[in-house]
Amino acid sequence: MDVPMAELDRALILDGNAVAGMLLDAFGSEMTAAEARCDHCGSIGFLATLIAYTRAPGIVLRCRICQEVVLRMVETPTALLVDARGATYVGHPRAL
């Protein structure tokens, strides 16, 4: 049985909740409720709503609107590296 490539791609796509643990490691607190603004299209949403590609050497989080890369994370033997050049900002909610 052959499965169309588009269906395989959809099966591998997750949302930002799938990388909640890695975000916690990177930022030191729960970040799925943090807001981010896509630097490409200006869309604002929670990190949990970004599209997560996890089947690579690192993690890629893409904008759910324009599909551009917002955030990249990769673990090395000595560090967890975060590249957020695709975000105008990432804002963590404060407790009142």
N, C-alpha and C positions, 0 to 999 in steps of 0.2 A: 504494500500500500504506500503510495507516494503522497506525502503531505506538501502542499504548496508552500513555497518559501515565505510568503507573506504571513501565513498562519504560524510558522515556526518563529518568525520575528516577533509576532504579537505575544507568543507564549513566553518569550524571554524578557519582555518589557514589564517592569515593576514600577511602583511609585516610590517616593522618597522615604516612606515608612520602612521599606525593606533595608535601608541603610541607617536606621536610627541609632544602632550601636556604634557604628563608625563615626557618625556625626557627634555622638556623645563623647567618644574618645578624642575627636579633633577639637571640639569646642569646650568640653568640660561640663556641659549641661545638656539637658534635653532640647533638641533643636528642631524637631519636626514641626513645631508650632511657630518657629521663627519665620518672619516674613522676608522675602527676597524680591528684588525688582530686576527683571531681565534687562540687561544693558542693550540688548538688540531691539526688542519691540516695546519695552516699557511696561509689560505686564507685571502685576504684583500678585504674589500668592505665597502660601506657606511652603516651606521646603518639602513637607510631606506630599505636596501635589506635583512636584517635579517628576519627570519621567526618568526612572533609574535604569541604567544599563550596567549590569553587574558581571557580565560574562567576559571580562577582559582582565588584563593585568591590574587595572584600577577600576574605579567607579566613575561613571559619567552621569551627571544629572542635567537633563535638558528641559527647556521651557515647554510647558504643555501647550502653549499657543503657537509659537514660531519654530519650535524644535531645535533652536540653537543651544549650544552648550552654556550652562550657567555656572556649574561647579564641577571640578574634578578632584578626586581623592585617590591617592595611591599609598600603600604601605610598603616601606622598605625594611630591611633588617634593623635599621636604627631610628626610623622616624615615620610618622604619618604626615604626608605632604598634602596640602590643600591649595588648589588654584581656583580662586573665585573671580577671575577676570571677567567672566560673563555676567556678573551681578553688579548693578550700580551700587547696591547695598544689601547687606543681610542684617536684619534688625531682630534682636532677641527681646521678647516681651518681658517686662519687669513685673514682679509681684507687687501689688498695691498694699 
